[in-house]
Amino acid sequence: LISYFFKKGVSSKMLQHCSLLLLLCAVQLLSSSSALPFEQRGFWDFALDSLENSDMMTMMRDQGEGSAVEEIPTPDMPMCPFGCHCQLRIVQCSDLGLTEVPRNIPPDTKFLDLQNNRITELKENDFKGLTNLYALSVRNNLISKVHPKTFIPLKHMQKLYFSKNLLTAIPKNLPASLVELRIHENRIKKVAAGTFSGLGNMHCIEMGANPIQNSGFEPGAFKGLKLYYLRISEAKLTGVPKDLPDSLHELHLDHNQIQAVELEDLSRYRNLNRLGLGFNHIRNIENGSLSFLPMLRELHLDNNRLKRVPQGLPSMKYLQVVYLHANNISQVGVDDFCPRGFGMKRTYYNGISLFDNPVNYWEVQPATFRCVNDRFAIQFGNYKK
């Protein structure tokens, strides 16, 4: 890919961007997933999952076939907002101390980066004419007010990054085309019924680090959504929220105050692949609770108060990773992880963590891990009071 761009006459700066993108993609493939919040730092992050998009590749190809010297705009061309950087239909206006959305944004803009400024409000006409906008980042501003008609012009927007602001409610009238909403670290205490109505394309919501309790989710708050990814970590939840979308593939509820997992808490989520419940106060997982998750591949229960390995793990045919470190587990039984007999478990474990528990690893029978890929997949470590 790099040699292709070199032959097309792309500037060295552009080659650096391409090299960085390839490196980031490789790291993403090699690294394991975690429940940490998404961090969008630069305007090139917008393009990471759009490189296969023909429109994005066309933009890069057009840049390569042109001159390596940046073209001087003519009077007929739209001007770039003062202090911003405009290239490849990407407008970067981050870290400029802006107190409002700038004017003169080119109407063909695909990606608009306004993060790390001091914008306090989004007004009705701030994005007027930007019908081609695909992604918008207003992350890390001071926004506390959004006009109900702010997003009406954005008919094709799919990504909205609103984390680290001062919102007390999720903005109204979000574009029906929206696929991804990141609204981490605001001041949201309530999600009213119908908040996401008309957003049938939405697949990902990250709303952790908001001071929301279980009572803050009204019945029907997520009605109509077909979510695959939901993160409500670092909130004030004392239990698994009710009536979340049953389409979920990933649910992250880490860093809350959840006390227990009851039998019906997980009954809706038969499609779940990854469940994050680490850094809570869980003492008990009711027997049979995990049987509702036949497709689960990764279970995070680290940094809780469990005294035993949860029941039901041997019957989970596809479970590969179990995090149980930093609990109060003192004994591990020979059948806690693996089923008896053959042909019951379709996928072997490739990670079991039990370190920082008061269990003597030399007392655990080797047969306990008979369905684990290899011994390096098991982590015991030392226990310290």
N, C-alpha and C positions, 0 to 999 in steps of 0.2 A: 504493500500500500504506500509506504514512504517513497519507494523508488518511482512509483506511478506519479505521485505528486511532484517529485523532483523533475521528471521528464516534462511535466506540464508547466514547469516554470514557476512553481509556488515559491514564495519567499521563505527564507530561513525561519522567520518568525512563525509562519504558518506551519512549517514542518515540525517545529517544536511543539505546537499545539496538538498536531496529529500524533506525535510520539507520546505525548502525555496522555492522550485519550486511549491509545492502545495499551499503555502501561496500566491505567486505571481499570480498563476492562479485564486485563489479566489478573490483577489483584482481586477484583470482584469475584472472579471464577474460583480463585484459590482460597479465599478467606471464608470462614464460616459465618453464618448470619448471626446477628445479635439483636437485642431489644433496644439498642441505643437509638436515640432520635436521629432522623435524617438531618444532615448539615449541608446546606447549599451555600457554598462559599463564593463561587464566581460564576460569571455568565456562561462559561463553557460547560458547567455542570448541567445546564439546561439541555445541551445537545447530546449528552452521553447516551441516552436511550433513543435518540433520534437519528443516529448515524446510518441505520438501515433504511430510514425513511427516504424515499426517492427525492423529495423536495429538498431535504437537507443535503443530500449528496449532489444534487444539481447546483445548489448554492456554492458548495466547495469546489465543484468542477468549474463553474463560471469564474471563480476567483483564480483557479489555476491556469485557465486558458487566457486570462488577461495579463496585464503588466504586473510585475512584482512591485512596482511603485504605486502607492495608494493614489487613487484617482481623485483629482480636485473637483468638487461638485460644481456644476454649472448652475446658473440662475433657475433653470427649469427643474432641477433636482431638489427634493425636499431637504431642508437643512437639518443638521443634527442639533439637538438641544445643547446649549452652552455648557461646556465642561464634560459632556458625555462622550462616549466612544461608540460610533455607529459603523458596523461592518457585518456583512453576510446576513442582513436583516436582523441582527442582534444589536440591541441598544443597551449599553452598559452605563448606568448613572449611579453606581454605588459609591459610598464613602465620599460624598460631596457636600454633606451638611445641608441637604435640601429640606425645606420645610413644607413643600407641596410638590405634587406631581408636575414635572416640567412641561412646557408647551412645545409645539413643533416636533413632536415625535413622528417619524416617518410612517405613513399609513400602511406600508407593507411590512411593518415590524412583526417578527415572529416571536422573539424572545425579548422581554423587557425586564431589566435588572435594576431595581430601586432599593436594594437592601442597604443596611447600615447608614441610614440617613436620619433625619429628625422630622419626618412627615407625621402630622397629627391627625389628618382627616383625608378621606377619599371622597371627592365631590362628584356631583352628577355627571359632569362633562369631562372628567379627567381623562377618560379613555375613548372619547368620541372619535369615531372614524377608524378605530383599530380593529377592524373586523377580521383581520388575518392573525391576530395574536394567538399564539399557541401556549405560551407559558409566561407567568407574571410572578416576580418575587418582590414582595415588600417586607421581607424579613428584617427584623431588628430595627424597627422604627418606633414611633410613639403613637401609633394609630389607635384611637379610642372610638372613632365615629366613622361609619360608612353609609353614604346615601343609599336609599333603597334602589335607586336606578343606576348606580355606578357601573354595574357589570352588564347592563342591557346591550351595549354595543358589541360585546365580546362573544359573538355567536359561535366561535370555533375554539375557544380557550379550553385546554385540557388540564393544565397544571397551575395551581395557585398555592404559593408559599407565603403564609401569613404568620409564621412563628415569631415569637419574641416581640409582641406588641402589647397593647393595653385593652384589647377587646374584652367586653363582658358578655357578649353573645355572638353566636355564629352569624355572619352577615346574611342578609336576606337576598332573595332573587339571584342566587348563584347561577352561572350559565348552565343550561341543560347539557351542554357538551362536556362538562367537567368530569375528569377521570380521577384526579388526585388532588387532595386537599391536605395541606400541612398547616395546622393551626396550633402547634405545640407552644407551650409557655406563654399563655395569655392570662386573663382573669375570668375565664368562663366558669360559671357555677351552675348553669342550667342549659339543658338541651330540650326545647319545647317540642311537643308533638307537631309533626309536619315540617320540621326544620329542613329536612332533606327531600321534601316532596318534589317530584319532577326531575330528580337526578338519577335516572335509571342507568346512566353510563358510569357512575362513580364506582371505582374499584378499591380505592385506597384512602383512608382517613387516619391522620396522625393528630391526636388531640391530647397528648400527655402533658404533664406539668401544668395543668389547670386545677384550681381548687374545687373540683367537682366531687360531690358525694353520690352515693347510689340513688338517693332521692332526687338528685338533679336531673335524672333521665326520666322524662315524662313517658307514659305508655304511648307507643307509636312514634317515638323519637326517631327511630331508624327505619320506619315503614317505607317500603318501596325501594330500598337500597339492595343491590346485589354486590355487597362488599367482599373482597378477597383478603384485605389486610386492614386491621384495626388496632390501633395502639392507644391505650388509655393508662399508660404508666405514669408514675410520679404524681398521682392524684390523691384523693382522700376516700377511696373505695374501701368498704369493710366486707364486701362480698362480691362474687362474680355478678356483674350486671345482668338483669333479665332482658329477654326479648331482643338480643342483638341479632343481626342478620344470620340466618342459618346457612348462608353461602360461604361463610368465612373459611379461608385456608390458613390464615395466621391471626392469632389473638395474643396481644402482649398486654399483661396487667401487672407487670413488675413494679416494685417500689410503691406499693400501696399498704393498706392496713387490713388485708383480708385475713380472717381468722380461721376459716375452714372451707372446704369444698364439699357441698352437700350433694345428695344423690341426683337431684334434678338440675343442678347448675349447668351441666354440660350436655344435657339431653338433646339440644337443638343442633349441635355442631358436628354432624357426622362427616363433614368434608374437611375437618380441621387437620392440617399437616404439622403445625407448630403451635405450641401453647407455652406462653411465658408467665410464670407465677412466682418468679424469684423475688427475693427481698420483700417478703410479706411476713405475717405472723401466723402462718398456717401450722396448726397443731394436728389436725386430723383431715384425712381425705376419706370420705365415707365409702365403704366397700361397694363396688359396683359403679361408682362414678365414672371411672375411666373406660368402662365397657361401651359407653356411648361414642367413643372416639376410635372407630376401627381403622381409620386411615392415618392416625397420628404417627409422625416420624421423629419428632423432637419434643422433649418435655423438660421444661426448666422449673425446678422446685428448690433450687439452691437458696441458702440464706433464709431458711424458715425455722420452724421449731418442731419438725417431725421427729418422732421417736422410733419410727420403723419405716422400712421401705413400703411405699404404697402398694396395696393389693391390686391385682389385675394386670400387672406388667407382663407376665408370661403369655397371656392370651392376646396381646397386641402384636399382630403378625408383622407389622411394618415398622415398629418402633426401632430406631437406630441409635438415638442419643438420649441419655437421661442424666440430668444434672441434679445431684442430691447432696453436694458438698455444703458444709457449714450448716448442718442441722444437729439434732441430738440423737442420731441413730447409734445405738450401742450394739446391735446384733444384726447380722445378715444371714438369712436362711438359704439353704441350698437350692430352693425353688422360688426364690424371690424375683428372679429375672427371667429364667428360662423355663419353658414348658417341659413336662415329662414326655418321653417318647420322641418320635421322629415325625417330620412333615407338618408340624403345627406352626412353626415360625418360618416365614418366607424370607425375612431379611435379618441377617445377623447384626448385632450391635457393633458400632464402630466407635462408641464413646460412652463410658460410664464413670462418673466422678463421685467419689465417696470421701474425699479428703476433708479434713477438718470436722470429723465426726468422732465421738468417743467409742469407736469400734476397733478392736485389735485385729489388724489385717491377717496376722498369722493364725487366727482362729477360724477364718473363713475358709471353707472347703474349696479346693480347686474346681470341683464340679459345678460350683455356683455360677461360673462364667463359661459354661460349656457352649453357649450360643453367642460368644463374643469373637470377633474377627481374629484378634491377637492380644497378647498380654499388654502391649503398649496402649491399648484402648482403655485400660482400667487404671484409674488414678485413686490411690488411697491417701498417701501423704501422712503428715503428722497431725495429731490433735493437741490443741493447747487450750487449757481452761481460761 
